Amino acid sequence: MNINENIIKLAKQNDFFRKVIKTGEYSQIVLMSLFPGEDIGNEVHENVDQILVFVEGNGKAKISEKEFEISESAIVFVDAGVWHNFTNTGSAPLKLYTIYSPPNHPIDKIQKAKPNTEEE
């Protein structure tokens, strides 16, 4: 990924469930797209902080025991070791990019659709 690319445009154009676009030594940028009704899946990253920035669509966040609505321009910080899930509650895809620190996925990983089993 070129440093000058528009991350919001890239996120809106992404149709894959998960697409790693840049991995550095200490962090990683991943694009995500959720179909209406689809969720990321309950997950926890024991040693990874995660920042999620929503660029299109509507959804619901569940962080530990708290639930709240998310929409375009929302940003959510998930501390390492905290259970979380995000669900698309709208009628169009929910588009976002997320930053993991340290990196959480293999370099250049692309998942066209949500996996059937928990990965993390």
N, C-alpha and C positions, 0 to 999 in steps of 0.2 A: 504494500500500500504506500502510495506516495504521501508524504507529509502534508501536501497541499490539497488532497482530496476532501470533498465535502462529506463528512460522516453522516449527516442527516439524509442527504440524497442517497448515499450507499445503503443506509438502513431501510429507507422507503422502497428502494428497488429490489431488496433482497426478498426472495420467496422461499428460502430454505429455513428449516426449523433452527438450525445452528450453522454458522459459517465463520470460522476463524479467519480474520483478515490481517492481523499483525500480532506477532509474539516477540517480546523483548526478553531481556534477562529477568526483569522484575515485574512485568505486567503483560497483559494480553487484551486485545480488542476483539469482540465477537459480535456478529450481527445475528438477530433472531427474528422470526416471524411466526406468530401463532394464529391458526385458523379460528374462526368464531367457535366458542365453546371449548377450545383446547387450552390446556395448561402446561406449564413447564414440568410440573411434577414436584411433589414434596421432596426437598433435598436440603442437605447441609454440607458446607465445605469447611472441614475442621480447621484448616490452616490457610484459608484464602478469604480475603475481603472481596466483596463484589459491589460494583456500582452499576445500576441499571438506569438508562435514560430512554424514556418512551417518546417516540417521534410521530406515531400515528395510531389511532384507534382508542378503544376504551377497555378497561379491565379492572380486576380486583387483585390486590396484593394481600398476602397473608405472611406476616413476619412474626415468628414465634406464635403468640396467641392473639395478636392484633390483626384486624382486617380493615382495609380502607380502599377507596376507589382510586384508580389511576387513569390518566388520560395524557394526550399529547403535551409535551414539555415537562412531565413529571420526572423527578429523579429520586431514586431510592438507594440508600446505602445499606447493605447487609453485612454485618460484622461476621468474621470467621466464627464458626461454631453455632450459628443460629439457623434453625429450621426456617424454610421459606418456600413460597409457591406464588406463582403469578398466573392468572386465568384471564383469557379473552372473554369479556362479557358483551362485546359489541357484535355488530352484524358484518363487519369487515375485518381483515387481518389486523392484528396488534403487532406493530413494528417497533423494534427497539435495538439499541446497541448496549453492550455490557462490557465493563472493564473488570478483569480479574487481576488481583495482585496478591501473591505471585501468579504466574500463568497456571491455568487449570486444565487445558485441553491440549492434545497434540497439535503441533504446528500444522497449519493448512487443513485442519479437520473440517469436513463438510458433512452435515446430516441433512438429507433432503426432507425427512419426516421425523416426527418424535419417535424415539425408540420405544419398543414394547416393554422393556425392563429398565429399572433404574440403573444409571451408569455411575452415579457419584454417591 
